[in-house]
């Protein structure tokens, strides 16, 4: 429970914000506010007297300056698709939500420099499309790309399905524009790939979840657009064989892998049963599956032949038991649709206790085996859904309530099962948050597993950049 409930937002501040941003930029109607104060998973429902929707960096700066003068906290928000409650206000109606959705312009695209400059409110799919129109690729890709905003992606250091090849969100950024806690603007919108003049300040804000400042624009890296892609789905006996297959295909293809997704049988069975139009991927069921995708920017790169040869060798070696390679783009999209249907099917089934952990790639099989043993020792009928971007060590280890059990009683054991799974991940040198951030949901867990010196340094940075504690308080770190 958060301590020390703040005072209500002064009416005088609301009047100043309305004057500065206008009726489109300062929303006070309760009905219009409602979608902005509940998180994606419906775990948190906050209150706010106003949602600010600035249309420019200058308006963001003025809003932050006014709030700082009045000592009122701000909750920065993008597409509100986060999974840890990091963009949701608290319940005491004393914080202002600042949503970046109206700042959605592509400011510039330099095809020769392979960069695009975008405002924080740009939908991720919009950034991808702008790059494609210039015959370039922006590789960040995740399930919410049709609604999440790039500012939120950067503030949470989003991962997604292409991290193995291109890295996390922070690896795709060259420069940032940030409104600081006092309303001043840090203009770091540079397209330079080599700049060794002092500290790399942008890295402070990438992954900071709006606790240090508000990202308003970014210069992002672009890449050559793939000319050829090939996708396959493979059956395996266990996660051990998945790691072996990953090493084989990386070597055989010259590291052309852009996707490598692991899914256990429980995931496939639920997705095919609950999501219309999602068929079984292969003729016979298997304990585990891997979706693998190769891509190349070179024409006639023989990717399909390369993948066929690699999977053929894996079949002979007993690493895989079956495989199907997409013969066209439609079949490739259908394979990806199976992977995308996994979280959708879990939501239909009533949700569950979710974990977003990472361990060294070589430790993924041992982590899955041990975590499954530990949770089933507590609840033998537990339905375990292990899937994710195993190529970068990220496992979504989700627990869905056993059929016939009381769902609410099961969900009440969330802290217990969090501790079990997180302890196992930590035991393998892993992280309790691979790509979703800390927010409010994992704050106490983060403090449990982080080194004391890490927490101390983070608190010092927070105090230096946000001395009044007004930037997204109660998220990541305690107040």
C-alpha positions as CSV (number, residue, x, y, z in Angstrom):
1,X,0.0,0.0,0.0
2,X,1.3,3.4,-0.9
3,X,1.9,5.8,2.0
4,X,1.0,9.4,2.4
5,X,-2.1,10.3,0.1
6,X,-1.4,13.6,-1.7
7,X,-3.7,16.5,-1.6
8,X,-6.4,17.0,-4.3
9,X,-5.4,18.9,-7.4
10,X,-6.1,22.6,-7.0
11,X,-8.9,24.1,-9.1
12,X,-6.6,26.9,-10.0
13,X,-4.2,24.5,-11.6
14,X,-7.0,22.9,-13.7
15,X,-8.0,26.4,-14.9
16,X,-4.4,27.2,-15.9
17,X,-4.1,23.9,-17.7
18,X,-7.3,24.4,-19.6
19,X,-6.2,27.9,-20.6
20,X,-2.8,26.6,-21.8
21,X,-4.0,23.5,-23.7
22,X,-7.6,24.3,-24.6
23,X,-10.6,22.0,-24.4
24,X,-9.1,19.4,-26.7
25,X,-5.9,19.3,-24.7
26,X,-7.5,19.3,-21.2
27,X,-10.2,16.7,-20.8
28,X,-12.3,16.9,-17.5
29,X,-15.5,15.1,-18.4
30,X,-15.7,11.9,-16.4
31,X,-17.0,9.8,-19.3
32,X,-14.1,10.9,-21.5
33,X,-11.6,10.3,-18.8
34,X,-12.7,6.7,-18.0
35,X,-10.6,4.9,-20.7
36,X,-7.4,6.6,-19.5
37,X,-7.6,5.5,-15.9
38,X,-7.7,1.7,-16.2
39,X,-4.8,-0.5,-17.3
40,X,-4.8,-3.1,-20.0
41,X,-5.3,-6.1,-17.7
42,X,-7.9,-4.3,-15.5
43,X,-5.7,-4.8,-12.5
44,X,-5.7,-1.1,-11.6
45,X,-8.4,1.5,-11.8
46,X,-7.3,5.0,-10.8
47,X,-8.8,8.4,-10.7
48,X,-7.8,11.8,-12.1
49,X,-9.5,15.2,-12.3
50,X,-8.1,15.7,-15.8
51,X,-6.4,14.0,-18.8
52,X,-4.0,16.3,-20.7
53,X,-3.7,15.7,-24.4
54,X,-1.1,18.2,-25.6
55,X,-0.5,18.6,-29.3
56,X,3.1,19.8,-29.2
57,X,6.3,19.6,-27.2
58,X,5.8,23.2,-26.1
59,X,2.4,22.3,-24.7
60,X,3.9,19.3,-22.8
61,X,6.6,21.6,-21.4
62,X,4.0,24.2,-20.3
63,X,1.8,21.6,-18.7
64,X,4.7,20.0,-16.8
65,X,5.9,23.5,-15.7
66,X,2.5,24.4,-14.3
67,X,2.2,21.1,-12.5
68,X,5.7,21.5,-11.0
69,X,4.8,24.9,-9.7
70,X,1.6,23.5,-8.1
71,X,3.5,20.4,-6.8
72,X,1.1,18.1,-8.6
73,X,2.2,14.7,-9.9
74,X,2.0,13.7,-13.6
75,X,1.4,10.2,-15.0
76,X,2.7,10.0,-18.6
77,X,0.8,7.7,-20.9
78,X,1.1,6.4,-24.4
79,X,-1.3,3.9,-25.9
80,X,-2.1,2.5,-22.4
81,X,-1.3,-1.0,-23.5
82,X,1.3,-1.7,-20.8
83,X,1.0,-4.8,-18.7
84,X,2.4,-3.6,-15.3
85,X,0.2,-0.7,-14.4
86,X,2.9,1.8,-15.2
87,X,0.7,4.3,-17.0
88,X,-2.3,4.2,-14.6
89,X,-2.9,6.9,-12.0
90,X,-3.4,6.0,-8.4
91,X,-6.9,5.9,-6.7
92,X,-6.7,9.1,-4.8
93,X,-7.6,11.5,-7.6
94,X,-4.5,13.7,-7.0
95,X,-2.5,13.1,-10.2
96,X,-2.8,14.4,-13.7
97,X,-2.7,12.0,-16.6
98,X,-0.7,13.3,-19.6
99,X,-1.5,11.3,-22.7
100,X,0.8,11.8,-25.8
101,X,-1.7,10.5,-28.4
102,X,-2.2,13.8,-30.2
103,X,1.5,14.2,-30.8
104,X,1.6,11.7,-33.7
105,X,3.6,13.3,-36.5
106,X,6.4,11.8,-38.5
107,X,8.7,14.8,-38.4
108,X,11.4,13.6,-40.8
109,X,12.7,10.5,-42.6
110,X,16.2,10.3,-43.9
111,X,16.4,7.3,-46.1
112,X,20.2,7.7,-46.8
113,X,20.9,8.0,-43.1
114,X,18.5,5.2,-42.3
115,X,16.7,7.2,-39.7
116,X,13.1,8.4,-38.9
117,X,12.2,11.1,-36.5
118,X,8.8,10.6,-34.9
119,X,6.7,12.1,-32.1
120,X,5.9,10.0,-29.0
121,X,2.2,9.6,-29.9
122,X,2.9,7.8,-33.2
123,X,1.3,4.3,-33.2
124,X,4.0,1.7,-33.7
125,X,2.3,0.4,-36.9
126,X,2.3,3.9,-38.2
127,X,6.1,4.1,-37.8
128,X,6.5,0.7,-39.5
129,X,4.4,1.9,-42.4
130,X,6.3,5.1,-42.8
131,X,9.5,3.2,-43.0
132,X,8.1,0.7,-45.5
133,X,6.9,3.6,-47.7
134,X,10.5,4.7,-47.9
135,X,11.6,1.1,-48.7
136,X,13.1,0.8,-45.2
137,X,12.3,-1.4,-42.1
138,X,11.6,-0.3,-38.6
139,X,11.9,-3.7,-36.9
140,X,10.2,-3.3,-33.5
141,X,7.2,-5.6,-33.7
142,X,4.8,-6.8,-30.9
143,X,1.3,-7.9,-30.5
144,X,-0.1,-4.4,-29.6
145,X,1.6,-2.6,-32.5
146,X,-1.8,-1.4,-33.9
147,X,-2.5,0.6,-30.7
148,X,0.7,1.1,-28.7
149,X,2.6,4.3,-29.1
150,X,6.3,4.6,-29.8
151,X,6.8,6.9,-26.7
152,X,5.5,4.1,-24.5
153,X,7.6,1.5,-26.3
154,X,10.7,3.5,-25.6
155,X,9.7,4.4,-22.0
156,X,9.3,0.7,-21.2
157,X,12.2,-0.5,-23.5
158,X,9.8,-2.8,-25.3
159,X,11.0,-6.1,-26.8
160,X,8.8,-8.1,-29.2
161,X,9.5,-10.8,-31.7
162,X,12.6,-9.4,-33.5
163,X,14.9,-8.7,-30.6
164,X,17.2,-11.7,-31.5
165,X,18.2,-9.9,-34.7
166,X,17.7,-6.1,-34.0
167,X,17.7,-5.7,-30.2
168,X,15.2,-4.1,-27.8
169,X,13.7,-0.7,-28.2
170,X,16.7,1.1,-26.6
171,X,18.9,-0.4,-29.3
172,X,16.9,1.3,-32.0
173,X,17.2,4.8,-30.7
174,X,19.8,7.4,-31.8
175,X,18.3,10.5,-30.2
176,X,15.5,11.7,-27.9
177,X,13.6,14.9,-27.1
178,X,12.5,14.9,-23.5
179,X,10.5,17.3,-21.3
180,X,12.2,17.3,-17.9
181,X,10.4,17.4,-14.5
182,X,10.7,21.2,-14.3
183,X,9.3,21.8,-17.8
184,X,12.6,22.4,-19.6
185,X,13.2,20.5,-22.8
186,X,16.3,18.4,-23.5
187,X,16.7,18.4,-27.3
188,X,18.8,15.4,-28.2
189,X,17.3,14.6,-31.6
190,X,20.5,13.6,-33.3
191,X,20.9,11.1,-36.1
192,X,24.5,10.5,-35.3
193,X,25.7,6.9,-34.9
194,X,29.0,7.9,-33.4
195,X,29.0,10.7,-30.7
196,X,31.4,10.2,-27.9
197,X,30.9,13.6,-26.2
198,X,30.1,12.8,-22.6
199,X,27.4,10.7,-21.0
200,X,24.7,9.1,-23.2
201,X,21.8,10.9,-21.5
202,X,19.1,9.3,-23.6
203,X,19.7,5.9,-22.0
204,X,18.5,7.4,-18.7
205,X,15.0,7.9,-20.1
206,X,14.8,4.7,-22.2
207,X,13.1,2.1,-19.9
208,X,12.5,4.7,-17.1
209,X,8.7,4.4,-17.5
210,X,8.2,8.1,-17.3
211,X,9.7,8.4,-13.8
212,X,12.5,10.8,-14.9
213,X,10.9,12.8,-17.7
214,X,8.5,12.6,-20.6
215,X,9.8,11.4,-24.0
216,X,8.1,13.6,-26.7
217,X,10.1,12.6,-29.8
218,X,12.8,10.2,-31.0
219,X,15.2,9.6,-33.8
220,X,15.0,5.9,-34.6
221,X,17.2,3.6,-36.6
222,X,15.9,2.1,-39.9
223,X,17.2,-1.0,-41.7
224,X,17.1,-2.4,-45.3
225,X,13.7,-3.8,-46.0
226,X,13.7,-7.6,-46.3
227,X,13.3,-8.9,-49.9
228,X,12.9,-12.5,-48.9
229,X,11.4,-14.2,-45.8
230,X,10.7,-17.8,-45.0
231,X,8.8,-19.2,-42.1
232,X,8.5,-22.7,-40.6
233,X,7.0,-24.4,-37.7
234,X,8.7,-27.4,-36.1
235,X,7.7,-30.1,-33.6
236,X,10.1,-31.0,-30.7
237,X,10.1,-33.2,-27.7
238,X,11.2,-30.5,-25.3
239,X,12.8,-27.1,-24.8
240,X,16.2,-28.6,-24.8
241,X,15.9,-29.4,-28.5
242,X,14.6,-25.9,-29.1
243,X,17.9,-24.4,-27.9
244,X,19.8,-26.9,-30.0
245,X,17.8,-26.0,-33.1
246,X,18.4,-22.3,-32.5
247,X,22.1,-22.8,-32.5
248,X,22.0,-25.0,-35.6
249,X,19.8,-22.6,-37.7
250,X,21.8,-19.5,-36.6
251,X,25.0,-21.2,-37.8
252,X,23.5,-22.7,-41.0
253,X,21.9,-19.4,-42.1
254,X,24.7,-17.0,-41.2
255,X,22.5,-15.5,-38.5
256,X,19.6,-14.6,-40.7
257,X,17.0,-15.5,-38.0
258,X,14.6,-12.7,-37.2
259,X,12.1,-14.7,-35.2
260,X,12.4,-17.8,-33.0
261,X,9.3,-18.5,-30.9
262,X,8.8,-21.4,-28.5
263,X,5.4,-22.7,-27.6
264,X,4.4,-25.7,-25.4
265,X,1.5,-28.0,-26.3
266,X,-0.8,-26.4,-23.8
267,X,-0.5,-23.1,-25.7
268,X,-1.3,-24.7,-29.0
269,X,-4.2,-26.7,-27.7
270,X,-5.9,-23.7,-26.1
271,X,-5.3,-21.4,-29.1
272,X,-6.7,-23.9,-31.6
273,X,-9.7,-24.6,-29.3
274,X,-10.6,-21.1,-28.4
275,X,-9.6,-18.8,-31.3
276,X,-11.6,-19.2,-34.5
277,X,-9.6,-19.9,-37.6
278,X,-6.5,-21.1,-35.9
279,X,-5.8,-24.7,-37.0
280,X,-3.4,-27.3,-35.7
281,X,0.0,-26.6,-37.1
282,X,1.1,-30.1,-37.9
283,X,-0.4,-33.6,-38.5
284,X,0.3,-34.9,-35.0
285,X,0.5,-33.1,-31.7
286,X,3.9,-32.6,-30.0
287,X,5.1,-31.5,-26.5
288,X,6.7,-28.4,-27.9
289,X,6.8,-26.3,-31.1
290,X,9.1,-23.6,-32.5
291,X,8.2,-21.0,-35.0
292,X,11.3,-19.9,-36.9
293,X,11.6,-17.1,-39.5
294,X,14.6,-16.1,-41.6
295,X,14.8,-12.9,-43.6
296,X,17.3,-11.1,-45.8
297,X,17.5,-7.8,-47.6
298,X,19.3,-9.4,-50.5
299,X,17.4,-10.7,-53.5
300,X,17.7,-14.4,-54.4
301,X,19.2,-15.2,-51.0
302,X,18.0,-18.8,-51.1
303,X,16.5,-18.6,-47.6
304,X,14.0,-21.3,-48.1
305,X,16.6,-23.7,-49.4
306,X,18.9,-22.8,-46.5
307,X,16.1,-23.4,-44.0
308,X,15.0,-26.7,-45.7
309,X,18.6,-28.0,-45.5
310,X,19.0,-26.9,-41.8
311,X,15.7,-28.5,-40.7
312,X,16.4,-31.6,-42.7
313,X,19.7,-32.0,-40.8
314,X,17.9,-31.4,-37.5
315,X,15.3,-34.0,-38.4
316,X,18.0,-36.6,-39.1
317,X,19.7,-35.7,-35.9
318,X,16.5,-36.1,-33.9
319,X,16.4,-32.5,-32.8
320,X,13.0,-32.1,-34.3
321,X,10.3,-34.7,-35.0
322,X,8.4,-32.8,-37.8
323,X,8.3,-29.5,-39.6
324,X,6.4,-27.5,-42.2
325,X,7.8,-24.7,-44.2
326,X,5.5,-22.0,-45.5
327,X,5.3,-22.1,-49.3
328,X,4.0,-18.5,-49.6
329,X,3.4,-15.4,-47.5
330,X,-0.2,-16.4,-46.6
331,X,1.0,-19.6,-45.0
332,X,3.7,-17.7,-43.2
333,X,1.2,-15.3,-41.8
334,X,-1.0,-18.2,-40.7
335,X,1.9,-19.6,-38.7
336,X,2.5,-16.2,-37.0
337,X,-1.3,-16.0,-36.3
338,X,-1.0,-19.2,-34.3
339,X,1.7,-17.5,-32.1
340,X,-0.3,-14.3,-31.8
341,X,-3.4,-16.3,-30.7
342,X,-1.8,-17.7,-27.6
343,X,-2.3,-14.6,-25.3
344,X,-5.7,-14.1,-26.9
345,X,-6.8,-17.6,-26.0
346,X,-5.6,-17.2,-22.4
347,X,-7.7,-14.1,-22.1
348,X,-10.8,-16.0,-23.4
349,X,-10.1,-18.8,-20.9
350,X,-10.3,-16.4,-18.0
351,X,-6.8,-15.0,-17.7
352,X,-4.2,-16.1,-15.3
353,X,-1.0,-15.3,-13.5
354,X,1.5,-14.0,-15.9
355,X,5.3,-13.9,-15.8
356,X,7.7,-12.1,-18.2
357,X,11.1,-13.4,-17.3
358,X,14.4,-13.9,-19.0
359,X,17.4,-16.2,-18.4
360,X,20.5,-17.0,-20.5
361,X,19.4,-18.8,-23.6
362,X,21.3,-21.9,-22.6
363,X,19.3,-21.9,-19.3
364,X,15.8,-21.7,-20.9
365,X,15.1,-25.5,-20.8
366,X,16.2,-25.9,-17.2
367,X,14.2,-22.8,-16.1
368,X,11.0,-24.1,-17.8
369,X,11.5,-27.6,-16.3
370,X,12.2,-26.4,-12.7
371,X,9.5,-23.7,-12.7
372,X,6.9,-26.2,-13.9
373,X,7.9,-28.7,-11.2
374,X,7.8,-26.0,-8.5
375,X,4.3,-24.6,-9.4
376,X,2.8,-28.1,-9.8
377,X,4.2,-29.1,-6.4
378,X,1.9,-26.4,-5.0
379,X,-1.1,-27.0,-7.4
380,X,-0.8,-30.3,-9.3
381,X,-3.7,-29.4,-11.7
382,X,-2.0,-26.1,-12.8
383,X,-2.2,-25.3,-16.5
384,X,1.2,-24.1,-17.5
385,X,1.7,-22.0,-20.7
386,X,5.4,-21.6,-21.5
387,X,6.0,-19.6,-24.7
388,X,8.0,-16.7,-25.9
389,X,11.1,-15.3,-27.7
390,X,13.4,-18.1,-26.6
391,X,16.1,-16.7,-29.0
392,X,16.7,-13.9,-26.6
393,X,16.0,-15.9,-23.4
394,X,12.6,-14.3,-22.8
395,X,10.0,-16.8,-21.5
396,X,6.3,-15.9,-20.9
397,X,5.6,-18.4,-18.1
398,X,1.9,-18.0,-17.6
399,X,-0.3,-20.0,-15.2
400,X,-4.0,-20.4,-16.0
401,X,-6.4,-21.5,-13.4
402,X,-7.3,-25.2,-13.4
403,X,-10.7,-26.0,-14.8
404,X,-13.1,-26.8,-12.1
405,X,-11.1,-24.7,-9.5
406,X,-12.3,-21.4,-8.0
407,X,-10.8,-18.7,-10.2
408,X,-10.8,-16.0,-7.6
409,X,-9.2,-18.2,-5.1
410,X,-6.5,-19.1,-7.6
411,X,-5.8,-15.5,-8.6
412,X,-5.5,-14.6,-4.9
413,X,-2.4,-16.8,-4.9
414,X,-0.7,-14.5,-7.5
415,X,2.0,-13.3,-5.0
416,X,2.8,-16.9,-4.0
417,X,3.3,-18.1,-7.6
418,X,5.2,-14.9,-8.5
419,X,7.7,-15.7,-5.8
420,X,8.1,-19.3,-6.9
421,X,8.7,-18.4,-10.6
422,X,10.8,-15.3,-9.9
423,X,13.0,-17.3,-7.5
424,X,13.6,-19.9,-10.1
425,X,14.5,-17.2,-12.7
426,X,16.8,-15.5,-10.3
427,X,18.5,-18.8,-9.5
428,X,19.5,-19.0,-13.2
429,X,20.9,-15.4,-13.2
430,X,17.7,-14.2,-14.8
431,X,15.4,-11.1,-14.7
432,X,11.8,-10.9,-13.4
433,X,11.0,-8.4,-16.2
434,X,12.3,-9.1,-19.7
435,X,10.2,-6.7,-21.8
436,X,7.2,-5.4,-19.9
437,X,8.9,-3.2,-17.3
438,X,8.2,-2.8,-13.6
439,X,5.4,-0.3,-13.3
440,X,3.3,-0.7,-10.2
441,X,2.8,-4.5,-10.5
442,X,6.4,-5.6,-10.1
443,X,7.7,-2.8,-7.9
444,X,8.0,-4.8,-4.7
445,X,9.4,-7.8,-6.5
446,X,12.0,-5.7,-8.2
447,X,13.1,-4.3,-4.8
448,X,13.4,-7.9,-3.5
449,X,15.7,-9.1,-6.3
450,X,17.7,-6.0,-7.2
451,X,21.1,-5.4,-5.7
452,X,20.9,-2.7,-2.9
453,X,23.5,-0.6,-4.7
454,X,21.4,-0.7,-7.9
455,X,18.4,0.6,-6.0
456,X,20.5,3.3,-4.3
457,X,21.9,4.5,-7.6
458,X,18.4,4.6,-9.2
459,X,17.1,6.6,-6.2
460,X,20.0,9.1,-6.6
461,X,19.2,9.5,-10.3
462,X,15.5,10.0,-9.6
463,X,16.3,12.6,-6.9
464,X,18.6,14.5,-9.3
465,X,16.2,14.6,-12.2
466,X,12.9,14.8,-10.3
467,X,13.7,16.2,-6.9
468,X,10.0,16.9,-6.1
469,X,9.0,13.3,-7.0
470,X,6.3,14.4,-9.5
471,X,7.1,12.2,-12.5
472,X,5.0,9.0,-12.3
473,X,5.4,8.5,-8.5
474,X,5.0,5.1,-7.1
475,X,6.1,3.3,-10.3
476,X,9.4,1.3,-10.5
477,X,10.7,2.7,-7.2
478,X,8.7,3.4,-4.0
479,X,7.7,7.0,-3.3
